């Protein structure tokens, strides 16, 4: 995730796909995703569930630029495709016991 925005009351996460096009190939079968955001010290965090869609760079120029910057910082060139995950639900998670 290289950029995020709050649109209305919904969180939007932006990321890109490299040459392997794993996200693009997964979206052909299922647009729904679940992401875990964890604090690795205590293993508590959040479950984010939403729907992923591809977007064109002109639709979200700031998100596209931040994603390109993230790819460049990792030495991966430019993303082949860029995506927005519209988060529909957020739940807290934590270890039991």
N, C-alpha and C positions, 0 to 999 in steps of 0.2 A: 504494500500500500504506500503510494508516494504522495497522496493528497486526499484530504477529506473535506466535506462541506456539510452543513446542516441546511437542508432545503425544507422550509416549513417546519414540521415536527419530525422529519426523517433524516437520518444520517446517510450520507452517500460516500462511498469509498472508491478511490480511483487507482487503477493499476494497469500494467501493460503486459503484453505477451511477447516473448522472444521468438527465436527462429523455430523452436519446437512446436509452437502454437498449441500448447497444452490446454490453455483456457478456452481457446476457440473450438478445439475438438470436443472438449467436455460440454460446451454450450450446445452443441448439436444434439446431444442426448438429454441434457437437463440444465435448465437455466437457474435452478434454485441452488443455493449454497449455504453452508454453515461454516462460520469462522470462529475460532477460539482466540481470545485475547487474554493471555495469562501473565501474571506476575510470577516469574520463575523462582523467586525466593520463597513464596508461600503457596504457590499453585492455585491461587484464587484468581477470579477474573470474570469474563463475560462470554456468553454464547451469542453471536450475532447471526441472525438468519435473514436472508434476503434473496433478491433476484438480480442476476447479472445481465447486463446488456452492453453490446459494443457501442461506442460513440465515435463520431467524427471529430477530429481536432478542432474544427471551427465551432463546434457545439459547446465545448468547455475548454477554452484556450488556456486558462490558468492551470487546470488539471493536466492538460496535455503537456504543457511546459514543465511542470513539476515532475511528471512521470518521465519525460525525456531526461531531465536533470538526474533523476535517480538511476536510470539506466546508464547514463554516461559516468556517474560516480562509481558504478559497479564495473565499468569497463565493458559493457554489453552493447555499445552502439545505441541505436534508436529502437524503440519497441516496434514490432511488426504490426500490432493492433493494440488498441486501448479500450478499457472497459470501465464501467461504472456499476458498482453493486449498491442497489437501493435496499437499505436495511429495513426490514419490516418488523422485526422483534428483537429485543435485547433482554437477556436473562442473566442474573448473577450465578456463578458457580464457585464452589469451594470444596476442598477435601472434607470428607466425613470422618469424624473421630478425633 
